[in-house]
C-alpha cells in the first residue's frame, strides 16, 4: 500500500464519518424544526384563545358601560325630581309663611290697637 491508497482510505473513512454525522445532525435539526413548529402551533392556539378572551372581555366591558350609562341617567332623573320637589316644598313653605304673616300682622295691629284702646278706656274711666 502506498501513500495514495492510504490517503484514499483515510479520505473514504472521513467521508463516511461525515455522511454519518450529516445524517445524525440532519435528524437532530429536523427534530428541532419539528419542535419549533409544534411550539409555534401551540403559541398560535394560545394567542387565538387570548384574542377570543379579549374580545369577550371587550363586549362585557361595553355592556357594563352601557348599564352604567343607564343607571347614571336614572340617577340624574331621580336627583332632578328630588330637586324639583324640594323647590316646590320651599315655595310652599314661603307661600304659607307669607300667608300667615299677612294674616297675623293685621291681627297683631288690631290687638295692639285694642290694647291701647282698652288702656285709654281704663285711664279715662279712672279719672
C-alpha positions as CSV (number, residue, x, y, z in Angstrom):
1,X,0.0,0.0,0.0
2,X,1.4,3.2,-1.0
3,X,0.7,6.6,0.4
4,X,-2.1,7.5,-2.1
5,X,-4.0,4.4,-1.2
6,X,-3.7,5.1,2.5
7,X,-4.8,8.7,1.9
8,X,-7.8,7.4,-0.2
9,X,-8.8,5.0,2.6
10,X,-8.5,7.8,5.1
11,X,-10.5,10.1,2.8
12,X,-13.2,7.4,2.4
13,X,-13.3,6.8,6.1
14,X,-13.6,10.5,6.9
15,X,-16.2,10.9,4.1
16,X,-18.2,8.0,5.6
17,X,-17.9,9.6,9.1
18,X,-19.0,12.9,7.6
19,X,-22.0,11.2,6.0
20,X,-22.9,9.5,9.3
21,X,-22.5,12.9,11.1
22,X,-24.6,14.6,8.4
23,X,-27.4,12.0,8.8
24,X,-27.3,12.3,12.6
25,X,-27.3,16.1,12.7
26,X,-29.9,16.2,9.9
27,X,-32.1,14.1,12.2
28,X,-31.4,16.4,15.1
29,X,-32.1,19.6,13.0
30,X,-35.3,18.0,11.7
31,X,-36.4,17.2,15.3
32,X,-35.6,20.8,16.4
33,X,-37.6,22.2,13.5
34,X,-40.5,19.9,14.3
35,X,-40.3,21.1,18.0
36,X,-40.2,24.7,16.9
37,X,-43.2,24.1,14.6
38,X,-45.1,22.4,17.4
39,X,-44.2,25.4,19.7
40,X,-45.5,27.9,17.1
41,X,-48.7,25.9,16.7
42,X,-49.2,25.9,20.4
43,X,-48.4,29.6,20.6
44,X,-50.9,30.3,17.8
45,X,-53.6,28.3,19.6
46,X,-53.0,30.2,22.9
47,X,-52.9,33.6,21.0
48,X,-56.3,32.7,19.4
49,X,-57.7,31.8,22.9
50,X,-56.3,35.1,24.2
51,X,-57.8,37.1,21.3
52,X,-61.2,35.4,21.9
53,X,-61.0,36.1,25.6
54,X,-60.0,39.7,25.0
55,X,-62.9,40.1,22.5
56,X,-65.4,38.7,25.1
57,X,-63.9,41.0,27.8
58,X,-64.4,43.9,25.4
59,X,-68.0,43.0,24.8
60,X,-68.7,42.6,28.6
61,X,-67.0,45.9,29.3
62,X,-69.1,47.6,26.7
63,X,-72.3,46.0,28.3
64,X,-71.2,47.2,31.7
65,X,-70.5,50.7,30.4
66,X,-74.0,50.8,28.8
67,X,-75.5,49.7,32.1
68,X,-73.6,52.4,34.0
69,X,-74.8,55.0,31.5
70,X,-78.4,53.8,32.0
71,X,-78.0,53.9,35.8
72,X,-76.5,57.4,35.6
73,X,-79.4,58.7,33.5
74,X,-81.8,57.2,36.1
75,X,-79.9,58.7,39.0
76,X,-79.8,62.1,37.3
77,X,-83.5,61.9,36.7
78,X,-84.2,61.0,40.3
79,X,-81.9,63.8,41.5
80,X,-83.7,66.2,39.2
81,X,-87.1,65.1,40.5
82,X,-86.0,65.4,44.1
83,X,-84.6,68.9,43.4
84,X,-87.9,69.9,41.8
85,X,-89.8,68.5,44.8
86,X,-87.6,70.3,47.3
87,X,-88.0,73.6,45.3
88,X,-91.8,73.1,45.4
89,X,-91.7,72.4,49.2
90,X,-89.6,75.6,49.7
91,X,-92.0,77.5,47.5
92,X,-95.0,76.1,49.5
93,X,-93.2,77.0,52.8
94,X,-92.6,80.5,51.5
95,X,-96.2,80.9,50.4
96,X,-97.5,79.6,53.7
97,X,-95.2,81.9,55.7
98,X,-96.3,84.8,53.6
99,X,-100.0,83.9,54.1
100,X,-99.5,83.5,57.8
101,X,-97.5,86.7,58.1
102,X,-100.1,88.6,56.0
103,X,-102.9,87.2,58.2
104,X,-101.3,87.6,61.6
105,X,-99.8,91.1,61.3
106,X,-103.2,92.8,60.8
107,X,-104.5,90.9,63.9
108,X,-101.4,91.9,65.8
109,X,-102.0,95.5,64.8
110,X,-105.7,95.1,65.8
111,X,-104.7,93.6,69.1
112,X,-102.3,96.5,69.8
113,X,-104.9,98.9,68.8
114,X,-107.4,97.1,71.1
115,X,-104.9,97.0,73.9
116,X,-104.3,100.7,73.5
117,X,-108.0,101.4,73.3
118,X,-108.6,99.4,76.5
119,X,-105.7,101.1,78.2
120,X,-107.1,104.5,77.2
121,X,-110.6,103.4,78.3
122,X,-109.3,102.5,81.8
123,X,-107.4,105.7,82.0
124,X,-110.4,107.8,81.2
125,X,-112.6,105.6,83.3
126,X,-110.3,106.1,86.4
127,X,-110.5,109.8,86.0
